[in-house]
Amino acid sequence: MNKISTLAKSLIPHSVRSAIRPFNNWIRSKLRIAKRIGMKKLSIQHLKSDLLSIGINEGDAIMVHSSLSSIGNVEGGAETIVKSLLDTVTSSGTLMMPCYSSAEDIQSGMTEGRFVDLRKLKSEMGKITEVFRTWPEVVRSSHPFSSVCAWGHAAKHMTSGHASNPYICHAESPMGRIIENNVKIVGIGVTITVGMAVSHNLEDTDEPFPIEVHAPPFQVKYIDAAGNSVSREVIRFDPVVSATRIGLPGTEWICEMLTKHFTKLGIMQHFRFGNADSWVMDAKTVFGELKRLAQKGITIYLTEDEWKSMNSGDKSINSW
């Protein structure tokens, strides 16, 4: 399925895919809205109470991944959800969200003479992240397709330095600083997949990693969130290697396995945010366990056949 999808993308011109995407997004949006109609209304007080119940408090630094459709019928929609997060951590804390775009589309666009302007480039990580991107006092890291937005006490520190290295998740990147500062990773209505992204810091630093996951570097030009023109080298993850990475079709087995593993260890704590099954994990602890697993050959790129060949008997991660 992944090979078919990759082939289809290679055959369909970028301009056609870009033209179709807004229509597809519109259809999905209408279906999600229809699903929420008739649900009980959720207030901002309800959402803030849910956050407090899992130990998210004033002064915390949190990285939030989210799915609006899973939360339910919230009074005020995505804006209320963002405000509930801001009100909970307050300006003494820090709220972060991914505002990623397609690396392939950005790279293809550059070959056609179209350059990214981070002051305008929309997030492709869901409605909540797009609302947050345009929120007052939110800052955005300098990366053409893997930027992170932040608000609050440490926002500038968390987002500065992203352009200092061609890798995406190097030590001075938002991901590097999320781990360094032990930020709480929060998943709202999403799987553990997004929480496993801290593994990229293993891949993009001098930490040992069992496989090579990078594509050759390429030159990019873009406008950063401050309006500066940037020309630099960028290294993305190899799309061929990434075809087996957790989160893609066919990787449900490792998503389930890691969810059970991190829950059993007490690293992954579960709660409800509105109607959404949600979770929270400390970044530094997640990083430490993923580093330990990588040293045993267990990575977010592991295929089910490779896993089976590694285990003739006990199939439990805890046996490693």
TIZA-56779 format. One record per atom (N, C-alpha, C): residue in three letters; z, y, x. Coordinates in pm, whole numbers, padded with zeros to 5 digits, always signed. Atoms other than C-alpha are relative to their C-alpha. Layout:
BEGIN
ALAZYX;...
This chain:
BEGIN
MET+00000-00120+00083;MET+00000+00000+00000;MET+00000+00126+00087;ASN-00006-00114-00090;ASN+00089+00239+00285;ASN-00134+00024+00067;LYS+00129-00013-00066;LYS-00242+00165+00458;LYS-00104+00056-00095;ILE+00095-00052+00100;ILE-00435+00230+00137;ILE+00021+00149-00021;SER-00032-00141+00018;SER-00253+00559+00087;SER-00046+00084+00117;THR+00043-00073-00120;THR-00320+00664+00446;THR-00152+00012+00004;LEU+00146-00003+00002;LEU-00688+00570+00411;LEU-00050+00100-00102;ALA+00042-00093+00105;ALA-00717+00764+00085;ALA+00016+00144+00045;LYS-00023-00136-00049;LYS-00568+01073+00247;LYS-00104+00042+00103;SER+00098-00031-00104;SER-00811+01047+00537;SER-00139+00025-00057;LEU+00132-00015+00061;LEU-01108+01028+00301;LEU-00010+00122-00091;ILE+00001-00115+00091;ILE-01007+01306+00061;ILE+00027+00127+00080;PRO-00019-00124-00075;PRO-01049+01655+00210;PRO+00131+00069-00035;HIS-00127-00070+00021;HIS-00733+01861+00252;HIS-00010+00099-00115;SER+00017-00101+00105;SER-00873+02130+00021;SER+00008-00062-00139;VAL-00003+00069+00129;VAL-00916+01876-00261;VAL+00143-00043-00033;ARG-00137+00043+00023;ARG-00566+01732-00216;ARG+00090+00118-00035;SER-00079-00120+00028;SER-00421+02083-00213;SER-00025+00051-00140;ALA+00035-00048+00134;ALA-00606+02169-00534;ALA+00061-00089-00108;ILE-00053+00096+00097;ILE-00484+01854-00712;ILE+00152+00007-00008;ARG-00145+00008-00006;ARG-00120+01879-00602;ARG+00071+00086-00104;PRO-00070-00081+00101;PRO-00018+02173-00829;PRO-00005-00062-00140;PHE+00012+00064+00131;PHE-00150+01986-01135;PHE+00093-00120-00011;ASN-00089+00116+00000;ASN+00036+01668-01041;ASN+00146+00043-00010;ASN-00136-00051+00005;ASN+00352+01868-00981;ASN+00035+00053-00139;TRP-00021-00055+00135;TRP+00310+02040-01319;TRP+00028-00112-00099;ILE-00019+00115+00088;ILE+00279+01706-01498;ILE+00138-00060+00018;ARG-00131+00059-00028;ARG+00587+01566-01325;ARG+00112+00090-00050;SER-00100-00094+00046;SER+00782+01881-01405;SER+00019-00006-00151;LYS-00007+00007+00146;LYS+00697+01862-01777;LYS+00068-00129-00046;LEU-00062+00128+00036;LEU+00799+01496-01790;LEU+00151+00003+00024;ARG-00143-00010-00030;ARG+01133+01572-01625;ARG+00072+00089-00101;ILE-00060-00090+00099;ILE+01200+01861-01863;ILE+00019-00072-00133;ALA-00007+00075+00126;ALA+01122+01639-02162;ALA+00116-00100+00001;LYS-00108+00099-00011;LYS+01369+01379-02035;LYS+00136+00065-00018;ARG-00129-00067+00007;ARG+01649+01636-02013;ARG+00032+00054-00140;ILE-00021-00055+00135;ILE+01597+01768-02368;ILE+00085-00098-00083;GLY-00087+00083+00082;GLY+01869+01640-02596;GLY+00126-00045+00071;MET-00121+00034-00074;MET+02119+01574-02318;MET+00107+00105-00023;LYS-00111-00093+00012;LYS+02461+01734-02335;LYS-00010+00107+00108;LYS+00005-00112-00094;LYS+02472+02077-02172;LYS+00112-00010+00103;LEU-00099-00001-00107;LEU+02650+02095-01836;LEU+00020+00143+00048;SER-00032-00136-00044;SER+02827+02415-01732;SER+00023+00005+00150;ILE-00028-00017-00142;ILE+02882+02557-01386;ILE+00142-00047+00033;GLN-00137+00047-00023;GLN+03254+02479-01424;GLN+00003-00152+00014;HIS+00010+00144-00008;HIS+03166+02113-01481;HIS-00048-00042+00140;LEU+00057+00035-00130;LEU+02956+02102-01161;LEU+00097+00030+00114;LYS-00096-00036-00105;LYS+03217+02281-00950;LYS+00117-00099+00003;SER-00106+00099+00008;SER+03480+02037-01073;SER-00043-00131+00064;ASP+00053+00123-00060;ASP+03259+01746-00968;ASP+00003+00009+00153;LEU+00000-00019-00145;LEU+03227+01890-00616;LEU+00142-00007+00056;LEU-00139+00001-00045;LEU+03601+01947-00583;LEU+00058-00141-00003;SER-00055+00135+00016;SER+03667+01589-00697;SER-00028-00089+00120;ILE+00036+00080-00116;ILE+03495+01449-00387;ILE+00047+00065+00130;GLY-00055-00063-00120;GLY+03669+01689-00149;GLY-00085+00105+00064;ILE+00078-00112-00052;ILE+03409+01961-00106;ILE+00071+00128-00042;ASN-00088-00113+00025;ASN+03609+02282-00074;ASN-00049+00127+00069;GLU+00026-00130-00064;GLU+03605+02644+00033;GLU+00003-00015+00151;GLY+00006+00005-00146;GLY+03502+02682+00396;GLY-00077-00117+00056;ASP+00075+00116-00049;ASP+03312+02353+00417;ASP-00144+00037+00035;ALA+00142-00009-00032;ALA+02969+02326+00578;ALA-00066-00125-00056;ILE+00064+00114+00065;ILE+02740+02105+00369;ILE-00152+00010+00008;MET+00146+00013+00004;MET+02378+01989+00392;MET-00033-00079-00125;VAL+00021+00060+00132;VAL+02256+01913+00039;VAL-00145-00043-00021;HIS+00128+00056+00045;HIS+01967+01688-00064;HIS+00015-00028-00148;SER-00021+00003+00145;SER+01900+01687-00436;SER-00123-00039-00080;SER+00103+00028+00099;SER+01703+01577-00739;SER+00043+00066-00130;LEU-00037-00076+00120;LEU+01716+01825-01028;LEU-00001-00087-00125;SER+00016+00078+00123;SER+01597+01577-01290;SER+00114-00098-00023;SER-00106+00099+00013;SER+01884+01337-01221;SER+00132+00061-00047;ILE-00129-00064+00027;ILE+02160+01593-01280;ILE+00027+00015-00149;GLY-00016-00014+00143;GLY+02096+01648-01648;GLY-00035+00139-00050;ASN+00034-00124+00068;ASN+02075+01942-01885;ASN+00100+00109+00038;VAL-00092-00100-00054;VAL+02241+02219-01683;VAL-00031+00138-00058;GLU+00018-00136+00049;GLU+02294+02560-01840;GLU-00044+00090+00115;GLY+00051-00085-00108;GLY+02079+02791-01627;GLY-00082-00075+00103;GLY+00088+00079-00087;GLY+01899+02505-01450;GLY+00037+00005+00147;ALA-00018+00008-00145;ALA+01851+02504-01074;ALA+00083+00116+00055;GLU-00076-00116-00046;GLU+01997+02853-01033;GLU+00150-00024-00014;THR-00142+00030+00022;THR+02329+02737-01180;THR+00050-00103+00101;ILE-00038+00103-00097;ILE+02332+02433-00952;ILE+00022+00062+00138;VAL-00017-00067-00129;VAL+02280+02648-00643;VAL+00128+00083+00000;LYS-00119-00085+00008;LYS+02550+02889-00759;LYS+00127-00083+00003;SER-00120+00085-00003;SER+02796+02602-00814;SER+00033-00041+00143;LEU-00019+00038-00141;LEU+02746+02498-00452;LEU+00052+00118+00081;LEU-00041-00120-00073;LEU+02779+02853-00320;LEU+00143+00039-00036;ASP-00135-00036+00044;ASP+03089+02923-00528;ASP+00105-00094+00056;THR-00096+00099-00048;THR+03251+02604-00404;THR+00031+00019+00148;VAL-00025-00014-00145;VAL+03205+02650-00027;VAL+00036+00144+00036;THR-00019-00144-00019;THR+03217+03035-00052;THR-00067+00048+00129;SER+00064-00056-00119;SER+03090+03269+00219;SER+00072-00036+00129;SER-00069+00048-00120;SER+03352+03128+00456;SER-00052-00136+00043;GLY+00065+00127-00032;GLY+03159+02801+00443;GLY-00148+00021+00021;THR+00144-00007-00023;THR+02792+02719+00491;THR-00071-00103-00087;LEU+00084+00090+00080;LEU+02535+02572+00254;LEU-00137-00010+00065;MET+00130+00025-00061;MET+02220+02415+00399;MET-00083-00091-00090;MET+00091+00088+00072;MET+01915+02255+00240;MET-00130-00015+00079;PRO+00130+00019-00066;PRO+01591+02105+00375;PRO-00108+00073-00079;CYS+00113-00067+00065;CYS+01279+02310+00301;CYS-00129-00046+00068;TYR+00110+00060-00073;TYR+01023+02072+00446;TYR-00133+00010-00076;SER+00136+00012+00054;SER+00648+02061+00393;SER-00066-00120+00066;SER+00073+00113-00058;SER+00388+01796+00475;SER-00053+00037+00137;ALA+00049-00024-00136;ALA+00328+01782+00851;ALA-00150-00019+00006;GLU+00143+00029-00001;GLU-00012+01632+00788;GLU-00081+00114-00061;ASP+00072-00109+00065;ASP-00116+01908+00548;ASP+00002+00127+00084;ILE-00009-00119-00085;ILE+00010+02182+00779;ILE-00093-00011+00119;GLN+00085+00022-00117;GLN-00169+02031+01078;GLN-00147+00008-00039;SER+00139-00006+00046;SER-00491+01983+00880;SER-00040+00143-00034;GLY+00029-00138+00037;GLY-00468+02337+00746;GLY-00029+00088+00120;MET+00021-00079-00121;MET-00447+02479+01096;MET-00139-00022+00058;THR+00135+00028-00051;THR-00770+02305+01194;THR-00106+00070-00085;GLU+00092-00071+00089;GLU-00930+02480+00895;GLU+00024+00150+00000;GLY-00021-00143-00015;GLY-00798+02818+01002;GLY+00107+00059-00089;ARG-00107-00050+00086;ARG-00504+02843+00761;ARG+00134-00019+00070;PHE-00124+00003-00075;PHE-00169+02930+00916;PHE+00120+00025-00091;VAL-00122-00005+00081;VAL+00182+02898+00778;VAL+00071+00134+00016;ASP-00087-00117+00000;ASP+00391+03200+00682;ASP+00131-00044-00064;LEU-00127+00052+00050;LEU+00753+03088+00648;LEU+00070+00095-00095;ARG-00056-00092+00099;ARG+00834+03399+00446;ARG-00047-00037-00141;LYS+00059+00032+00129;LYS+00617+03256+00168;LYS-00011-00151-00026;LEU+00023+00144+00015;LEU+00582+02881+00231;LEU+00109-00064-00086;LYS-00095+00061+00092;LYS+00744+02691-00056;LYS+00053-00132+00054;SER-00059+00129-00034;SER+00977+02399-00007;SER-00063-00109-00086;GLU+00051+00115+00074;GLU+00839+02059-00107;GLU+00110-00103-00023;MET-00114+00090+00014;MET+01188+01911-00135;MET+00070+00014-00134;GLY-00056-00008+00134;GLY+01243+01986-00501;GLY+00033+00142-00043;LYS-00023-00131+00060;LYS+01314+02276-00735;LYS+00126+00068+00052;ILE-00126-00059-00045;ILE+01673+02327-00621;ILE-00017+00064+00138;THR+00019-00055-00134;THR+01568+02378-00259;THR-00089+00124-00002;GLU+00089-00116+00008;GLU+01294+02621-00360;GLU+00075+00122-00054;VAL-00083-00110+00050;VAL+01540+02830-00563;VAL+00092+00050+00111;PHE-00089-00037-00110;PHE+01779+02825-00267;PHE-00075+00078+00109;ARG+00078-00066-00105;ARG+01504+02929-00024;ARG-00011+00150-00025;THR+00021-00142+00034;THR+01459+03261-00209;THR+00130+00071-00037;TRP-00129-00059+00035;TRP+01832+03323-00266;TRP+00036+00111+00099;PRO-00041-00109-00092;PRO+01974+03649-00121;PRO+00083-00051+00117;GLU-00073+00028-00124;GLU+02100+03622+00238;GLU-00022-00141+00056;VAL+00035+00130-00057;VAL+01947+03278+00295;VAL-00094+00020+00118;VAL+00085-00006-00118;VAL+01793+03233+00641;VAL-00070-00133+00019;ARG+00083+00119-00015;ARG+01525+02983+00742;ARG-00030-00025+00147;SER+00026+00033-00140;SER+01481+02801+01073;SER-00149+00007+00031;SER+00138-00021-00044;SER+01163+02845+01275;SER-00069-00132+00033;HIS+00082+00120-00019;HIS+00953+02533+01224;HIS-00107-00002-00108;PRO+00109-00012+00097;PRO+00611+02512+01055;PRO+00004-00099-00116;PHE-00003+00096+00111;PHE+00684+02201+00845;PHE+00134-00070-00017;SER-00132+00066+00014;SER+01047+02089+00901;SER+00113+00102+00009;SER-00103-00103-00005;SER+01247+02407+00848;SER+00118-00033-00090;VAL-00123+00014+00079;VAL+01600+02420+00711;VAL+00048+00139-00038;CYS-00053-00128+00045;CYS+01747+02702+00504;CYS+00152-00008-00007;ALA-00147-00002-00001;ALA+02112+02810+00522;ALA+00053+00133-00049;TRP-00071-00118+00051;TRP+02356+03056+00368;TRP+00146-00013+00037;GLY-00143+00003-00023;GLY+02708+03151+00463;GLY+00040+00031+00143;HIS-00064-00039-00125;HIS+02936+03184+00762;HIS-00079-00039+00124;ALA+00068+00050-00121;ALA+02740+02971+01014;ALA-00150-00012-00018;ALA+00141+00016+00032;ALA+02392+03012+00864;ALA-00092+00032+00118;LYS+00087-00039-00112;LYS+02239+03194+01161;LYS+00013-00099+00116;HIS-00019+00096-00109;HIS+02393+02956+01413;HIS-00071-00132-00030;MET+00059+00128+00037;MET+02272+02650+01223;MET-00152+00003+00005;THR+00147-00007+00010;THR+01913+02774+01196;THR-00066+00058+00125;SER+00060-00058-00120;SER+01862+02956+01527;SER-00025-00111+00102;GLY+00026+00096-00107;GLY+01713+02769+01821;GLY-00097-00111-00035;HIS+00090+00109+00039;HIS+01478+02546+01621;HIS-00131+00004+00078;ALA+00128-00014-00070;ALA+01174+02684+01807;ALA+00013-00012+00152;SER-00021+00005-00145;SER+01328+02636+02152;SER-00048-00130+00063;ASN+00038+00131-00049;ASN+01200+02279+02183;ASN-00109-00055-00093;PRO+00108+00050+00087;PRO+00882+02106+02057;PRO+00042-00111-00096;TYR-00046+00105+00091;TYR+01078+01818+01900;TYR+00062+00061-00125;ILE-00051-00050+00128;ILE+01192+01852+01538;ILE+00152+00002-00005;CYS-00146+00016+00014;CYS+01553+01732+01570;CYS+00072-00001+00134;HIS-00062-00010-00132;HIS+01649+01831+01924;HIS+00143+00057-00014;ALA-00142-00037+00002;ALA+02004+01937+02020;ALA+00025+00137-00063;GLU-00020-00135+00053;GLU+01956+02305+01923;GLU-00065+00019-00137;SER+00061-00007+00132;SER+01779+02225+01596;SER+00109-00003-00108;PRO-00099+00014+00106;PRO+01953+02240+01257;PRO+00062-00139-00005;MET-00054+00135+00003;MET+01989+01860+01268;MET+00098-00022+00114;GLY-00091+00013-00112;GLY+02145+01875+01613;GLY+00133+00067-00027;ARG-00123-00075+00027;ARG+02394+02135+01496;ARG+00076-00056-00120;ILE-00066+00069+00111;ILE+02466+01946+01174;ILE+00089-00110+00055;ILE-00078+00107-00061;ILE+02583+01655+01389;ILE+00112+00058+00085;GLU-00098-00061-00089;GLU+02760+01872+01646;GLU+00121+00056-00078;ASN-00104-00063+00079;ASN+02958+02053+01374;ASN+00054-00090-00112;ASN-00046+00100+00096;ASN+03016+01737+01166;ASN-00012+00052-00144;VAL+00028-00050+00134;VAL+02860+01890+00856;VAL+00004-00115-00101;LYS+00001+00101+00106;LYS+02907+01702+00529;LYS-00141-00010-00058;ILE+00131+00023+00060;ILE+02577+01550+00415;ILE+00022-00045-00143;VAL-00020+00027+00142;VAL+02559+01549+00036;VAL-00131-00042-00064;GLY+00119+00046+00072;GLY+02308+01349-00168;GLY+00027+00004-00150;ILE-00017-00014+00145;ILE+02275+01447-00535;ILE-00118-00064-00070;GLY+00107+00069+00071;GLY+02072+01198-00735;GLY-00108-00056+00091;VAL+00097+00054-00096;VAL+01898+01069-00420;VAL+00064-00117+00075;THR-00050+00117-00071;THR+01929+00756-00209;THR+00052+00038+00138;ILE-00053-00020-00134;ILE+02090+00715+00133;ILE-00110+00039+00100;THR+00115-00028-00087;THR+01740+00761+00280;THR+00012+00134+00070;VAL-00005-00135-00058;VAL+01786+01136+00333;VAL+00116+00014+00099;GLY-00113-00006-00090;GLY+02123+01082+00498;GLY-00028-00065+00134;MET+00037+00069-00123;MET+01960+00859+00759;MET-00083+00088+00094;ALA+00081-00090-00082;ALA+01762+01157+00891;ALA+00070+00040+00130;VAL-00069-00032-00126;VAL+02034+01215+01152;VAL-00045-00091+00113;SER+00055+00090-00102;SER+01873+00921+01331;SER-00104+00071+00086;HIS+00105-00070-00075;HIS+01596+01160+01434;HIS+00055+00073+00121;ASN-00060-00063-00118;ASN+01840+01328+01670;ASN+00009-00099+00115;LEU+00006+00103-00103;LEU+01858+00996+01856;LEU-00139-00004+00062;GLU+00139+00012-00042;GLU+01479+00990+01874;GLU-00048+00122+00078;ASP+00049-00126-00056;ASP+01440+01355+01978;ASP+00086+00056+00114;THR-00082-00043-00113;THR+01704+01375+02251;THR-00005-00109+00106;ASP+00000+00098-00108;ASP+01790+01175+02560;ASP+00076-00127-00037;GLU-00069+00121+00044;GLU+01978+00917+02354;GLU-00097-00119+00006;PRO+00088+00118-00004;PRO+01843+00561+02401;PRO-00045-00039-00141;PHE+00053+00044+00129;PHE+01616+00447+02116;PHE-00100-00111+00028;PRO+00079+00120-00035;PRO+01440+00108+02103;PRO-00151+00011-00017;ILE+00145-00012+00019;ILE+01093+00229+01994;ILE-00044+00145+00019;GLU+00058-00133-00011;GLU+00864+00525+02056;GLU-00056+00040-00137;VAL+00035-00038+00136;VAL+00815+00718+01733;VAL-00083+00128-00009;HIS+00064-00132+00002;HIS+00631+01034+01837;HIS-00152-00006+00016;ALA+00143-00022-00018;ALA+00271+01145+01805;ALA-00018+00099+00116;PRO+00022-00096-00108;PRO+00110+01350+02085;PRO+00029+00143-00045;PRO-00028-00140+00037;PRO+00214+01719+02092;PRO-00128+00074-00038;PHE+00115-00084+00034;PHE-00014+01979+01937;PHE+00045+00144-00011;GLN-00030-00142+00001;GLN-00031+02356+01939;GLN-00001+00054-00142;VAL-00006-00060+00133;VAL+00072+02553+01631;VAL+00014+00152+00010;LYS-00021-00144+00017;LYS+00059+02914+01520;LYS+00051+00023-00141;TYR-00055-00028+00132;TYR+00269+03045+01234;TYR+00081+00129+00004;ILE-00087-00116+00014;ILE+00471+03339+01105;ILE+00138-00052-00039;ASP-00134+00049+00032;ASP+00846+03277+01109;ASP+00062+00082-00112;ALA-00064-00064+00116;ALA+01092+03387+00840;ALA+00034+00146+00025;ALA-00027-00140-00034;ALA+01157+03713+01026;ALA-00127+00082+00012;GLY+00128-00070-00008;GLY+00787+03800+01027;GLY-00062+00002+00137;ASN+00054+00005-00135;ASN+00729+03722+01393;ASN-00111-00103+00011;SER+00108+00094-00026;SER+00408+03557+01510;SER+00045-00098+00109;VAL-00045+00103-00093;VAL+00488+03227+01684;VAL-00117-00090+00039;SER+00099+00095-00051;SER+00260+03017+01902;SER+00073-00094+00096;ARG-00075+00094-00082;ARG+00410+02703+02047;ARG-00047-00143-00023;GLU+00033+00141+00010;GLU+00386+02328+02092;GLU+00100-00069-00092;VAL-00084+00076+00092;VAL+00520+02088+01829;VAL-00030-00149+00016;ILE+00015+00145-00003;ILE+00580+01713+01837;ILE+00049-00054-00133;ARG-00036+00059+00129;ARG+00578+01530+01504;ARG+00020-00150+00017;PHE-00017+00145-00002;PHE+00666+01173+01419;PHE-00133-00067-00031;ASP+00126+00071+00014;ASP+00377+00928+01446;ASP-00011-00058-00141;PRO+00012+00050+00137;PRO+00253+00859+01091;PRO-00020-00151-00008;VAL+00020+00145+00000;VAL+00155+00503+01185;VAL+00135-00071+00017;VAL-00133+00058-00021;VAL+00501+00419+01321;VAL+00090+00026-00121;SER-00084-00041+00112;SER+00662+00608+01033;SER-00032-00071-00131;ALA+00040+00071+00123;ALA+00482+00389+00777;ALA+00105-00100-00045;THR-00105+00096+00038;THR+00778+00147+00787;THR+00137+00066-00007;ARG-00128-00071-00001;ARG+01048+00416+00792;ARG+00066-00003-00137;ILE-00076+00005+00124;ILE+01320+00399+00530;ILE-00040+00114-00095;GLY+00038-00099+00100;GLY+01226+00579+00209;GLY-00142-00016-00050;LEU+00138+00023+00040;LEU+00865+00467+00194;LEU-00009-00131-00081;PRO+00014+00124+00078;PRO+00733+00194-00041;PRO+00015-00125+00088;GLY-00022+00123-00075;GLY+00845-00149+00072;GLY+00125+00001+00084;THR-00122-00008-00082;THR+01163-00027+00240;THR+00126+00002-00084;GLU-00116-00001+00090;GLU+01391-00059-00060;GLU+00111-00094+00051;TRP-00096+00100-00049;TRP+01557-00362+00104;TRP+00097+00060+00102;ILE-00088-00057-00103;ILE+01689-00162+00403;ILE+00081+00116-00057;CYS-00075-00106+00068;CYS+01791+00127+00180;CYS+00124-00060-00067;GLU-00112+00068+00066;GLU+02007-00113-00020;GLU+00099-00054+00102;MET-00087+00059-00102;MET+02140-00284+00292;MET+00087+00106+00066;LEU-00076-00106-00066;LEU+02243+00042+00460;LEU+00098+00067-00095;THR-00092-00056+00098;THR+02395+00176+00140;THR+00126-00084-00009;LYS-00115+00091+00006;LYS+02619-00130+00115;LYS+00082+00008+00129;HIS-00067-00003-00130;HIS+02698-00111+00486;HIS+00086+00125+00016;PHE-00073-00125-00019;PHE+02797+00256+00497;PHE+00110+00017-00105;THR-00104-00004+00103;THR+02992+00221+00171;THR+00117-00089+00040;LYS-00104+00094-00041;LYS+03183-00082+00301;LYS+00083+00056+00114;LEU-00072-00061-00113;LEU+03274+00109+00618;LEU+00082+00121-00043;GLY-00071-00118+00048;GLY+03406+00395+00405;GLY-00064+00130+00043;ILE+00070-00120-00046;ILE+03155+00637+00556;ILE-00067+00071-00116;MET+00070-00053+00117;MET+02964+00683+00231;MET+00093-00003-00120;GLN-00088-00011+00115;GLN+03178+00810-00057;GLN-00082+00043-00121;HIS+00082-00022+00118;HIS+03033+00807-00408;HIS+00072+00084-00104;PHE-00055-00080+00109;PHE+03083+01052-00694;PHE-00112+00035-00097;ARG+00099-00044+00099;ARG+02908+01197-00999;ARG-00009+00151+00005;PHE+00024-00144+00010;PHE+02752+01542-01000;PHE-00083+00019-00126;GLY+00068+00004+00129;GLY+02665+01606-01361;GLY-00024-00144-00039;ASN+00037+00137+00033;ASN+02479+01290-01461;ASN-00053-00078+00120;ALA+00064+00059-00117;ALA+02362+01215-01108;ALA+00096-00084+00084;ASP-00072+00079-00100;ASP+02488+00930-00890;ASP-00016+00071+00133;SER+00003-00083-00121;SER+02579+01118-00573;SER+00092-00056+00107;TRP-00080+00050-00112;TRP+02742+01066-00236;TRP+00020+00109+00105;VAL-00025-00092-00111;VAL+02882+01244+00069;VAL+00037-00081+00124;MET-00030+00066-00127;MET+02901+01143+00437;MET+00017+00106+00108;ASP-00017-00089-00114;ASP+03023+01314+00755;ASP-00108-00030+00104;ALA+00117+00018-00086;ALA+02725+01369+00985;ALA+00032-00068+00132;LYS-00033+00056-00133;LYS+02898+01285+01313;LYS+00030-00149-00009;THR-00032+00141+00018;THR+03028+00954+01178;THR-00126-00081-00028;VAL+00128+00067+00029;VAL+02685+00861+01039;VAL-00080-00016+00129;PHE+00074+00004-00125;PHE+02526+00948+01372;PHE+00054-00108+00094;GLY-00062+00100-00087;GLY+02773+00732+01563;GLY-00034-00141-00040;GLU+00032+00135+00046;GLU+02707+00429+01347;GLU-00148-00032+00017;LEU+00143+00022-00019;LEU+02328+00472+01357;LEU-00032-00022+00148;LYS+00017+00020-00145;LYS+02351+00497+01736;LYS+00041-00142+00038;ARG-00045+00135-00028;ARG+02549+00173+01747;ARG-00101-00103-00049;LEU+00097+00093+00056;LEU+02299-00002+01521;LEU-00130+00000+00080;ALA+00124-00009-00077;ALA+02001+00126+01722;ALA+00010-00079+00130;GLN-00020+00076-00123;GLN+02149-00029+02035;GLN-00012-00150-00023;LYS+00015+00140+00038;LYS+02136-00361+01847;LYS-00140-00029-00055;GLY+00136+00019+00049;GLY+01774-00306+01742;GLY-00018+00029-00148;ILE+00007-00031+00143;ILE+01855-00200+01384;ILE-00026+00149-00015;THR+00037-00141+00015;THR+01673+00126+01311;THR-00055+00024-00141;ILE+00056-00033+00131;ILE+01537+00308+01007;ILE-00149-00034-00009;TYR+00140+00043-00002;TYR+01193+00176+01108;TYR-00012-00152-00008;LEU-00003+00146-00001;LEU+01295-00191+01096;LEU-00071-00057-00123;THR+00065+00066+00113;THR+01072-00413+00882;THR+00084-00119-00044;GLU-00076+00113+00051;GLU+01208-00693+00666;GLU-00029-00127+00079;ASP+00035+00118-00081;ASP+01020-00953+00870;ASP+00073+00004+00134;GLU-00072-00013-00127;GLU+01173-00816+01191;GLU+00148-00030-00019;TRP-00141+00024+00028;TRP+01517-00823+01033;TRP+00028-00149-00015;LYS-00018+00143+00021;LYS+01474-01184+00925;LYS-00010-00077+00131;SER+00016+00068-00128;SER+01357-01287+01271;SER+00119+00022+00092;MET-00119-00030-00080;MET+01668-01125+01420;MET+00122-00079-00048;ASN-00116+00065+00062;ASN+01897-01323+01190;ASN-00037-00138-00051;SER+00027+00137+00045;SER+01864-01698+01170;SER+00112-00050-00092;GLY-00113+00041+00084;GLY+02207-01721+01005;GLY+00052+00116-00080;ASP-00068-00109+00071;ASP+02430-01431+00907;ASP-00094+00122-00010;LYS+00089-00115+00022;LYS+02224-01147+00753;LYS+00079+00130-00014;SER-00084-00119+00016;SER+02515-00900+00756;SER-00008+00089+00124;ILE-00001-00095-00110;ILE+02495-00585+00971;ILE+00133-00010+00075;ASN-00134+00002-00062;ASN+02868-00624+01034;ASN+00014-00109+00104;SER-00006+00106-00101;SER+02795-00935+01241;SER-00051+00049+00134;TRP+00057-00051-00125;TRP+02628-00715+01503;TRP+00105+00080+00076;
